[in-house]
Structures are given as structure tokens and as C-alpha cells.
Amino acid sequence: MEAANVENTKICTGCKKEMLATKEFFHSHKLGKLGLSSLCKKCKLEYRKKHYKNNTEKEKEYSKKWKKDNPKRYQEIRESYKEVRNKKYDSEKEKQRLKNHRKNLSDGYVCQCMNVKLKEMPKKIIETKRLIINLKRELKNNNVKIK
């Protein structure tokens, strides 16, 4: 970076990379230098994932308590999420994309059916599940019922 921009940069304490000191790279933190967090957004996300994994029960209890203590705010957040989600799925293009996703049985869709993450699932299991789904669809289309 140029010498003139050095004042506008910040070094992440996690990955040690120098980045622009903006909200694009760092979360706001009123006590932090320049009003920004010491960890970049990427490192903060990794930290939160690790922390949640190691403190799942504690995090769930905190979440329940917060929802109970802040019912109005919780409802506002839920409503705004619903609005964003509905806008996303309202478009014909998105509806068509989801339809093709199901029809073509993409790896992501197959893993979604099994409630597992795509990167955690071996390809052979995905292929097997895809065959099972296709077989069930074929049976349903031919009105065959299995007990």
C-alpha cells in the first residue's frame, strides 16, 4: 500500500493481514481503534464458529434468554428476515432455479434432503441417495405403493 494510505489501514490481530480500515473488512466496535474491531470479518466469523461449537449449550441458553427478554426486537428481526426471504423467492427466475435444483437433484439438494452439509458428505453416498430419490419418484409417478 502507498505511504499516503497507511493511516487508513488496520492489521487484523487474527490473520495478521493489513486491510483498509473500513466497515467492509472490520465490524464496528466503539472501543476499538478507529471504532473498528481488532479482528477482520473473516477471522471474527471463524472465531464465532469455533466458540459456538465449543459452547453450544451456553450459546443456546443465551439465545433463549435474549429472545425472552427482547420479544419485540426478536419479532422485528424475524419479520425483516421473512421480508427478505419472500423477496428473494418471489422472483420467477428464483422459482425456476429452485425447481431445476430439485428436478436435477444437484448435490446440494440431495444433501439438503439428508440434512447434512455438502462438504461433509462423500460423493458415493450422495450418488446413492440420488438413486433412491429417483427410484421413489418413479414409483410415485407409476402409482406403486410399497408397504
C-alpha positions in Angstrom: 0.0 0.0 0.0 1.1 3.6 -0.6 2.5 5.6 2.3 -0.4 8.1 2.0 -2.9 5.3 2.7 -1.0 3.8 5.7 -3.2 5.8 8.1 -6.3 4.2 6.6 -5.2 0.7 7.1 -5.5 -1.7 10.1 -3.8 -5.1 10.8 -6.1 -7.9 11.8 -4.9 -9.5 15.1 -6.1 -12.9 13.8 -4.7 -13.4 10.4 -2.1 -10.5 10.7 -3.1 -9.1 7.2 -3.2 -5.4 6.6 -6.5 -4.2 5.2 -8.4 -1.0 4.7 -9.8 0.3 8.0 -13.4 0.2 6.8 -16.6 -1.5 7.7 -16.2 -3.6 4.6 -13.3 -5.5 6.3 -13.9 -4.9 10.0 -17.1 -4.9 12.2 -17.8 -1.8 14.2 -16.6 -1.7 17.8 -17.0 1.6 19.7 -14.0 0.8 22.0 -11.7 -0.4 19.2 -9.1 1.7 17.4 -10.8 3.8 14.7 -14.1 2.4 16.1 -13.5 -1.0 14.5 -13.0 -4.5 15.8 -9.4 -5.9 16.1 -10.4 -9.0 14.1 -11.3 -8.8 10.4 -14.8 -10.1 9.5 -13.4 -13.4 8.2 -11.4 -14.1 11.4 -14.4 -13.0 13.6 -16.6 -15.5 11.7 -14.1 -18.3 12.3 -13.8 -17.3 16.0 -17.6 -17.3 16.4 -18.0 -20.7 14.7 -15.3 -22.2 16.9 -16.8 -20.6 20.1 -20.3 -21.8 19.2 -19.0 -25.3 18.6 -17.2 -25.4 22.0 -20.1 -23.7 23.9 -23.2 -24.8 22.1 -25.4 -25.3 25.2 -24.3 -22.0 26.7 -25.0 -20.2 23.4 -28.4 -21.8 23.1 -29.3 -20.7 26.7 -28.2 -17.2 26.0 -30.2 -17.1 22.8 -33.3 -18.3 24.6 -32.9 -15.7 27.3 -32.3 -12.9 24.8 -35.5 -13.9 22.9 -37.4 -13.9 26.1 -36.0 -10.5 27.3 -36.4 -8.8 23.9 -39.6 -10.1 22.3 -40.3 -7.0 20.3 -36.8 -6.8 18.8 -36.8 -10.6 18.1 -40.2 -10.2 16.3 -38.8 -7.3 14.2 -35.8 -9.4 13.2 -38.0 -12.3 12.2 -40.3 -10.1 10.2 -37.4 -8.4 8.4 -35.9 -11.8 7.6 -39.2 -13.1 6.2 -39.5 -10.0 4.0 -36.0 -10.5 2.6 -36.6 -14.2 2.1 -40.0 -13.6 0.4 -38.5 -11.0 -2.0 -35.8 -13.5 -2.9 -38.2 -16.3 -3.7 -40.9 -14.1 -5.3 -38.9 -13.7 -8.5 -39.8 -16.1 -11.3 -36.1 -16.6 -12.0 -35.5 -17.8 -8.4 -38.6 -20.1 -8.5 -37.3 -21.6 -11.7 -33.8 -22.0 -10.3 -35.2 -23.9 -7.3 -37.4 -26.0 -9.5 -34.4 -27.1 -11.6 -32.4 -27.6 -8.4 -35.0 -30.2 -7.2 -35.6 -31.7 -10.7 -31.9 -32.2 -11.5 -31.1 -33.5 -8.0 -28.0 -31.4 -7.5 -25.5 -32.5 -4.9 -26.7 -29.6 -2.7 -30.3 -30.6 -2.9 -29.5 -34.2 -2.1 -27.5 -33.2 1.0 -30.3 -30.8 2.0 -32.7 -33.8 1.9 -30.4 -35.6 4.3 -29.9 -32.6 6.5 -26.1 -32.6 6.1 -23.5 -30.2 4.7 -22.3 -30.9 1.2 -18.6 -30.8 2.1 -19.2 -33.4 4.9 -20.8 -36.0 2.6 -18.8 -38.4 0.4 -19.7 -38.4 -3.3 -20.7 -42.1 -3.2 -23.3 -41.5 -0.6 -24.7 -38.6 -2.5 -25.0 -40.7 -5.6 -26.7 -43.5 -3.7 -29.2 -41.1 -2.2 -29.8 -39.5 -5.6 -30.7 -43.0 -7.0 -33.1 -43.6 -4.0 -34.8 -40.3 -4.7 -35.1 -41.1 -8.4 -36.5 -44.5 -7.6 -39.1 -43.1 -5.2 -40.1 -40.5 -7.7 -40.5 -43.2 -10.4 -42.6 -45.4 -8.1 -44.8 -42.4 -7.2 -45.3 -41.5 -10.9 -46.4 -45.1 -11.6 -48.7 -45.2 -8.6 -46.8 -48.0 -7.0 -47.2 -48.2 -3.2 -44.7 -50.0 -1.0 -45.6 -51.1 2.5 
